[in-house]
Amino acid sequence: MSIKLEDYFDRETFNRIKDRADNHETPFLVVDLKTIDRAYDELVEGFPFGKIYYAVKANPSNEVLSLLKNKGSNFDIASIYELEKVLALGVKPEQISFGNTIKKSRHIRAFYEKGVRMYATDSEADLRNIAKAAPGSKIYVRILTEGSTTADWPLSRKFGCQTDMAMDLLVLARELGLDPYGISFHVGSQQRDIGAWDAAIGKVKVIFERLKEEDGIVLKMINMGGGFPANYITKTNTLQTYAEEITRFLQEDFGDDLPEIILEPGRSLIANAGILVSEVVLVSRKSHTALERWVYTDVGKFSGLIETMDESIKFPIWTDKQGELEEAVIAGPTCDSADIMYENYKYGLPLNLAIGDRMYWLSTGAYTTSYSAIEFNGFPPLEAFYI
Ligand SMILES: *Cc1c(COP(=O)(O)O)cnc(C)c1O
């Protein structure tokens, strides 16, 4: 299969990036900040009632964080290290939510001392830790959701608890002097089935009603997590369609009087802005008659492309060689045999692709630099430029 560049990037921006990139040693990522700026505006347009908490793990660069801060974003933070980073940029503690349900008590205390007052949880032990280390804070409980088969990068199972436990935790939160504030879920990253939000919102509605009736607790917030799409090879609906449908689901369950709605986008804001540039290191076949061609390039699973694990995320790859395509196995440069990006899914690459040619991995702005290893086989972490 062949990639049409225009489906992913406008030519002008691509050429600007390509020119900038021509004299650098590969691999490196170039991120176009204007694309992120536009994606943020599009999300706000789609969800005018929503508050955005950017999931910092998607791309924690100062350039991205500053841009989003200046656009008025809030931040979903997973560790004290991310916390220190955003505070250093002047983000206020009221703009921060500690969204990781797995955390040390002394780190909760550190968040509290810096002024953070909103915490996610999904277990009793964590809730009790929060009550001690961050007294009086707002609590939202993450519930388990379905949808792991239609998300390209599922985030279920490890996080969240069953509905009954979520309600018990919110009742306990009140007993412990905390503020039982809301419910969160994450339907899975790159979630292609919009219906996953319908099911999750339906569960939230039941919790809101039962807590009110049975315990007199009035919840005020729904955190709908991330999961919004980036533009990879496997097609998705447009963000606008996601927004329209999800808004309809919310209105069906909650009417016009919506609770506070939080969104935690990572991938959908950042991915499309990035182009990872690599170089072909070797093209080979395993025997004189082998039909299968191997293309080894200087970026791999350990230098930013870990989301190719199980070939989950299929990044569009573009080269400027024209002509006939032939299937290829695409692998990275390290001495680990897990470092194969695509083997089952057949990528067509130009038959005349040769050592030294550049490969452009599109839609790679998110979950690449932050996943890159430090020095496996001596290879440095993925370099990045922000333009
Ligand atoms: C990773 C993560 C997100 C971002 O998800 P995307 O699918 O990248 O938008 C949001 N919320 C939480 C709690 C996360 O862990």
The ligand as an ORCA input file, in Angstrom:
! r2SCAN-3c Opt
* xyz 0 1
  C      -2.506      8.633     28.706
  C      -3.675      9.250     29.366
  C      -4.445     10.199     28.682
  C      -4.202     10.569     27.237
  O      -4.775      9.652     26.382
  P      -4.750      9.846     24.789
  O      -5.447      8.669     24.285
  O      -3.339      9.960     24.382
  O      -5.487     11.113     24.489
  C      -5.481     10.791     29.364
  N      -5.761     10.474     30.649
  C      -5.036      9.585     31.344
  C      -5.384      9.307     32.755
  C      -3.981      8.939     30.722
  O      -3.285      8.020     31.407
*
